[in-house]
Amino acid sequence: MEREKTSCSQNRNSPITFNNLKFVKCVFLTNQQLNVKEIHKPKNSLVIERKIFANNSIDIERTINQIIDDIYLKLNEVYKKNVKIPFPIFAMIGRELEIDSNLFEGESFTPIPLTPSPTLKYGNTEINKTGGTIAIIDYIKGFFKSGLSTNDDINKYEGSLINSYKFKGNVRIFLYVPYLNNEYRYISNFRDICNSIYFFYTVINSSFYMNIERTSTFNAKKYREQLEKARLPKQTIDLLININVNIDKKKYFLYDDLRNLCFDGGCVANSGEDFDTLLPPFTSDDETNNKNATDKSPFMPNKCISKTNGFLCNVRFASGNTDIHPFIKNNNMKEISENLSSYTKLVDKIERNQELTEDESKYVSKYSSPINLITSIINEFIKKYYSNNLNDDKKDDIKLNHYSKNYSENVIKELAYLKKLNGVPEFAMSLYLFKEEMKKDKIVYMPFGKSFPSKMNVFNFGDELMVDEVLYSFNNRYGMKLNVNGFVPVFEVSSKRILYYLNKTFISKPVKMTVQENGLLITFENDEGNIVNRNYLFNLSSLVDNCETCLPPFSLILNDNGNIRIYGNGFFDATSKEFNKFLNNEREIASRVQELTEMRRREGQEEEEIPLSIDDLNNVSTSINFNQEIIRQEPYLWCSPNSRDCRT
């Protein structure tokens, strides 16, 4: 894994490779997601977390193999027989960003007023003095013990430049077995499995900001309204908007930076940046956003975004800069110490209930805590002594550092936009899939193979399928839906050919359908405008078998042959013999009817059209009743006995 970079370097073109892992994608998380809500730790499935020191990829490979071996042993202890770990197994990996040093190590200040007391009272605590001075680090610790600090103070302190963070070789690994729970037992039904796999399904398939792309802050809606007022053709408007969006995207590089950070080994930390200080609010006015970005420059993060090539090349190592923390320590410490001395005077007056002057009251109001005071001084120093003009070399006898104006302002605008949109994706991790062939003796596939169960392919009893909403088979070859005329066909997706029906009764205003143990319930609006629920498989006594293992909750799926199967709790096939017989009969009837109808069409015979495709169903205005004489099977006979040239 990449350690701390000490210079601006080229971007990587590919992620780190492992012999036992296959790279899936980069995952970008906000602080809210990673540290507050911990959405990367699904509650319903097994998650193993490890923090290891890794010199190389072999250390990580060895750790993951060991975790899998441990899971296998515990799984067999639970079931007391030879069972295997259900596939897939995922690993998410990120380098740990850790505190390296504190800006105030070895720094102290003199508290005011001067007293012979060996301690200084601060709220609920006493801070020790040494030779009449107080170590700044001790003063900060005392403040956090005083009972006067807030969560905002903690967040500001942890995200500020007071602490220096580095990659020291530690790596955080999350290993997931989505189909096992935390007690090392198989998750027993489709409903729970859909919940347990949701995180991975979202990460891999969703367009949410964990899958961010290049940003565009271009106000396409406003621009479209202007062009529509000018009465330009829609095609021209779409073209102009597309051009402007693509031009706008070229200004923003956060996606590239985060992806490269992911390829380097990722970056995670226990807390995020102080974006309330770093970023202005994003507005709908471009001029305001530009001005705010200029006012907030230079952009000076201290966590994962500070480890990106964009920041390293354009700020930290730009034009022979002195590194940020030594730059502050060498040039700003006197001002910080003097201000802390003044601050203790005001705290002492407040402790003694002495009245503050007007200026003192304003000062306390402006700097509500020593953390707020220190970070404000640091930010003002950076603002003053970082220049975007390479011709500026010194100010107040301090050699200036430099930064890229374009980078700083664009990244501030982009992050402000993302913060307003969904939050800033500031952490980067790499998601890998364990190669099952590496542990073939310990890994097994579930009934649905490599597919991810979701609402697209699992229909839980009691769920609702709206009109024209499709339930797909796991291989996406087959589908089932309630169409606009109330028919419920199962069909081949590519050809749209109908395999069979669950309902062949015409319904003029269907709304939705659901499946229950006693049948197929379709909701529709009747001629009087009332909502009605009716069972359209009422002739079947039950869709599920009556057996010890056929227990709820039940889920309906289409298998890879397009057949409906019902699974009960524990992956038991609970499809009743009665329902199975009905389905086989319907499929056989539909197959024969289609074959006969196609034959008659080829022979040019004129007769009532029978819908062969789901598209045809939208034009059918009556119930579909197949003539039993037409589909009757005689020895070696696959057509009506009354048809001409019957083939035997």
KOLKE-279481 format. One record per residue (C-alpha): residue in three letters; x, y, z. Coordinates in steps of 0.25 Angstrom, whole numbers, plus 5000, padded with zeros to 4 digits. Layout:
N
AlaXYZ;...
% end
This chain:
648
Met500050005000;Glu500550144997;Arg501050225009;Glu501150375011;Lys501450444998;Thr502550554999;Ser502350614986;Cys501450634974;Ser501350504966;Gln500650454954;Asn499250384955;Arg499150234955;Asn498350164944;Ser497950044952;Pro497649994966;Ile498549914975;Thr498449764971;Phe498349644980;Asn498449494977;Asn497149464984;Leu496349584981;Lys495649644969;Phe495449794968;Val494049834967;Lys494049984968;Cys494450104977;Val493450144988;Phe493350294993;Leu492750325006;Thr492350445014;Asn492750465028;Gln491250445032;Gln491250315024;Leu492550255029;Asn492650305044;Val491250345048;Lys490250255042;Glu491350145038;Ile490450105026;His491650015021;Lys491349925033;Pro490049855029;Lys489249815042;Asn488649685036;Ser489949625031;Leu491349575036;Val492349685035;Ile493749665041;Glu494649785043;Arg496149785044;Lys497249885046;Ile498549835042;Phe499949885039;Ala500249855024;Asn501549865018;Asn501049805005;Ser499849734998;Ile500349605003;Asp500049645017;Ile498649685013;Glu498449555005;Arg498849475017;Thr497949545027;Ile496749525018;Asn497049375016;Gln497149365031;Ile495849435033;Ile495149345023;Asp495749215030;Asp495249265043;Ile493849285038;Tyr493849145032;Leu494249085046;Lys493149165053;Leu492049135043;Asn492348985045;Glu492349005060;Val490949065059;Tyr490348955050;Lys491248845055;Lys491348785041;Asn492148815028;Val491548945023;Lys492149045014;Ile492249205013;Pro491149255004;Phe491749334992;Pro491949454990;Ile493049505000;Phe493449654999;Ala494549725004;Met494649875005;Ile496049935008;Gly496550075012;Arg497850125018;Glu497650185032;Leu497950335033;Glu498550355047;Ile499050475055;Asp500550495053;Ser500850615061;Asn500150735068;Leu500450875064;Phe500650915079;Glu501650805083;Gly502650885092;Glu501851015091;Ser501351085104;Phe500751225108;Thr500651315120;Pro499251315126;Ile498651455131;Pro498551495142;Leu499851455147;Thr499651375160;Pro500551285169;Ser499451175168;Pro500051045162;Thr498751025154;Leu497751105146;Lys496351075148;Tyr495551055135;Gly494051015137;Asn494050875144;Thr495550855143;Glu496850905148;Ile498050925138;Asn499450905143;Lys500451015141;Thr501950995139;Gly502851115143;Gly501651205142;Thr501351155128;Ile500351065122;Ala500550965111;Ile499650995100;Ile499250845098;Asp498950845113;Tyr498050965112;Ile497250905100;Lys497150775108;Gly496650855120;Phe495650925111;Phe495050785106;Lys494950745121;Ser494350875126;Gly492950845122;Leu492850965113;Ser493250905100;Thr492250855089;Asn492250755078;Asp492550875069;Asp493850895076;Ile494250755075;Asn493950745060;Lys494650875058;Tyr495850835066;Glu495950695059;Gly495750755045;Ser496750875047;Leu498150885044;Ile498550875059;Asn498750725056;Ser499650675045;Tyr499150545039;Lys499950435031;Phe499850295026;Lys500750215035;Gly500450075029;Asn499150035036;Val498049985027;Arg496549965031;Ile495949845025;Phe494449815025;Leu494149675020;Tyr492649645017;Val491849515016;Pro490449575012;Tyr489749435013;Leu490249405027;Asn489749475040;Asn490649525052;Glu490349395059;Tyr491049315047;Arg489649255042;Tyr489149265028;Ile488149375026;Ser486849295024;Asn485949365014;Phe485949455002;Arg485349575009;Asp486449575019;Ile487549545008;Cys487049665000;Asn487249755012;Ser488649695015;Ile489149715001;Tyr488549854999;Phe489849925002;Phe490549854991;Tyr489449864981;Thr489450014984;Val490950034983;Ile491049954970;Asn489749994963;Ser489350124968;Ser489650264962;Phe489650324976;Tyr490850404980;Met491650274985;Asn491750264970;Ile492150404967;Glu492550454953;Arg493150584949;Thr492350694955;Ser491550804947;Thr491050924954;Phe490450984941;Asn489051024944;Ala488450954932;Lys486950974936;Lys487151134936;Tyr487851124923;Arg486751044917;Glu485751144921;Gln486551254915;Leu486651174902;Glu485151134902;Lys484751284903;Ala485651304891;Arg484851194884;Leu485951114879;Pro485650974875;Lys485750864886;Gln486850784878;Thr487750914878;Ile487450944893;Asp487850804897;Leu489150814889;Leu489550954895;Ile489250904909;Asn490050774906;Ile491250864901;Asn491150954913;Val491050834923;Asn492350764917;Ile493150894917;Asp492750924932;Lys493150784936;Lys494550804931;Lys494750904942;Tyr494550804953;Phe495550694957;Leu494950634970;Tyr494550504964;Asp495950484957;Asp496650514971;Leu495750424979;Arg495850314969;Asn497450324969;Leu497350324984;Cys496550204983;Phe497550134974;Asp498750174983;Gly498050094995;Gly496950184999;Cys496750275011;Val495950265024;Ala495950345037;Asn495150345050;Ser494550485047;Gly494450575035;Glu494850715031;Asp494250845037;Phe493550875024;Asp492650985031;Thr493951065032;Leu494551025018;Leu493351045010;Pro492351155007;Pro490951125004;Phe490651094989;Thr489651184983;Ser488851194969;Asp489751314965;Asp491051284958;Glu491651424962;Thr491351404977;Asn491951264976;Asn493251314970;Lys493351424980;Asn493151334992;Ala494151234986;Thr495151344985;Asp494851394999;Lys495051245005;Ser496351224997;Pro497351164999;Phe496651035000;Met497350965012;Pro496750825016;Asn497550735026;Lys496950605024;Cys496750515012;Ile496550615002;Ser497850675006;Lys498550545001;Thr498050554987;Asn498950594976;Gly498150714973;Phe498450774986;Leu499850724987;Cys500150784973;Asn499450914974;Val499650954989;Arg500450874998;Phe501650854989;Ala501450964979;Ser502651054975;Gly503551004986;Asn502651034998;Thr503051005012;Asp502150895017;Ile500850945023;His501050905038;Pro502450955040;Phe502051085032;Ile500951115043;Lys501851065054;Asn503051155050;Asn502251285047;Asn500951285054;Met501251225068;Lys501551365075;Glu500151425071;Ile499451295076;Ser500151295089;Glu499851445091;Asn498351425088;Leu498251315097;Ser498851395109;Ser497751505106;Tyr496751395105;Thr497051335119;Lys496851475125;Leu495451485120;Val495151345124;Asp495651385138;Lys494751505138;Ile493551415134;Glu493951315145;Arg493951425155;Asn492551485150;Gln493251615147;Glu492651705137;Leu493351705123;Thr493551835115;Glu492851855102;Asp494151815094;Glu494351695103;Ser492851645101;Lys493051655086;Tyr494351575086;Val493651465094;Ser492451465085;Lys493351455073;Tyr494251345079;Ser493351265087;Ser494451155090;Pro495951145090;Ile495751055078;Asn495051155071;Leu496051265074;Ile497251175070;Thr496651125057;Ser496251265053;Ile497651315055;Ile498251205047;Asn497251225036;Glu497551375035;Phe499051345035;Ile498851255023;Lys497951355016;Lys499051465018;Tyr500251385015;Tyr499851295003;Ser499951364990;Asn499351314976;Asn500351414970;Leu501751354968;Asn502351494967;Asp502051514982;Asp503151454990;Lys503151525004;Lys502151595013;Asp502551655027;Asp503851585025;Ile503151445024;Lys503451365011;Leu502151335005;Asn501551205001;His500751194988;Tyr499551124982;Ser498751104969;Lys497651204969;Asn496851124959;Tyr497050994967;Ser496651054980;Glu495351134975;Asn494851014966;Val495050914977;Ile494351004987;Lys493151024978;Glu493050874974;Leu493150834989;Ala492050944993;Tyr491150894982;Leu491350744986;Lys491150785001;Lys489850844997;Leu489450734988;Asn489650604996;Gly490950635005;Val492450635002;Pro492950494998;Glu494250515006;Phe494750365008;Ala495150274998;Met495150114999;Ser495350004989;Leu494349894988;Tyr494849754984;Leu494149624982;Phe494849504988;Lys495249404977;Glu494449274981;Glu495349184974;Met496449214984;Lys495549144995;Lys494749054987;Asp494648954998;Lys494049055007;Ile493149144998;Val491749104992;Tyr490749174983;Met489349214987;Pro488149164979;Phe488249294971;Gly489649284967;Lys490449414966;Ser489249504964;Phe488849604975;Pro487449584980;Ser486649714980;Lys485249764977;Met485549744963;Asn485549594964;Val484949554977;Phe483449584980;Asn483149564995;Phe481749524998;Gly480949645002;Asp481849734993;Glu481149814982;Leu481549814967;Met480949934960;Val480349934946;Asp481449904935;Glu482549894947;Val483349764943;Leu483849654952;Tyr485049594945;Ser485749454946;Phe487149454952;Asn487749444938;Asn486849554933;Arg486349464922;Tyr484949464927;Gly483949554933;Met482549564939;Lys481649684940;Leu480249734942;Asn479849804929;Val478949914926;Asn477749814923;Gly477949734935;Phe478649614929;Val479849554936;Pro480749494926;Val482149434929;Phe482949464916;Glu484249454910;Val484949594911;Ser485749594898;Ser484649544888;Lys483449584897;Arg482849444894;Ile481849404905;Leu482149274912;Tyr480849264921;Tyr479849344929;Leu479549364943;Asn478249434939;Lys477549434926;Thr476349514931;Phe476149654925;Ile476149774935;Ser475849914930;Lys476549994941;Pro477649914948;Val478449984959;Lys479349874965;Met479549734969;Thr480049654980;Val480249504983;Gln479749434996;Glu479749295000;Asn478249274995;Gly478449334982;Leu478749454973;Leu478049584977;Ile477849694967;Thr477449834971;Phe476549914961;Glu475550024959;Asn474149974956;Asp473150054947;Glu472650124959;Gly474050184962;Asn474250094975;Ile475550014978;Val475349864978;Asn476249754982;Arg475949614975;Asn476649484976;Tyr476849434961;Leu477449294966;Phe476249264975;Asn476149124969;Leu477449084975;Ser477349044990;Ser478749094993;Leu480049144985;Val480949084996;Asp481048945001;Asn480648905015;Cys481848845021;Glu482848865033;Thr483848945025;Cys482849025017;Leu482849135027;Pro482649285024;Pro483149385020;Phe482949345006;Ser483549404993;Leu483249384978;Ile484349374968;Leu484549344953;Asn485549234952;Asp486549234940;Asn485549154931;Gly484449254934;Asn483649164944;Ile483049224956;Arg483549174969;Ile483149204983;Tyr484249194994;Gly483949195009;Asn484749225021;Gly486049155020;Phe486149145005;Phe485149035004;Asp484449014991;Ala482949034996;Thr482249034983;Ser481048954985;Lys480748834976;Glu479448894972;Phe480049024968;Asn481248954961;Lys480248874953;Phe479448994949;Leu480649064944;Asn481148944936;Asn479748934929;Glu479749084926;Arg481149084920;Glu480748954912;Ile479449024907;Ala480149154903;Ser481249074896;Arg480248994888;Val479449114884;Gln480649194880;Glu481049084871;Leu479749064865;Thr479449214863;Glu480849234856;Met480549114847;Arg479249164843;Arg479849304840;Arg480849234831;Glu479749164824;Gly478949294822;Gln477749244830;Glu476849354835;Glu476349344849;Glu476349414862;Glu477649474866;Ile478249414878;Pro479249504886;Leu480649444884;Ser481449564890;Ile481249644902;Asp481149764893;Asp479949704887;Leu479249694900;Asn479049844901;Asn478049834889;Val477249724895;Ser475949774901;Thr475349634905;Ser475749524914;Ile476649414907;Asn475949284907;Phe476749174899;Asn475849074892;Gln476148934898;Glu475848874885;Ile476948944878;Ile478048904889;Arg477548764890;Gln478748664888;Glu478548544881;Pro479548434877;Tyr480648514869;Leu479648624866;Trp479948774870;Cys478848844862;Ser477348854862;Pro476648724857;Asn475748814848;Ser476948884841;Arg477348854827;Asp478648784824;Cys478848744839;Arg480248694841;Thr480448564848;
% end
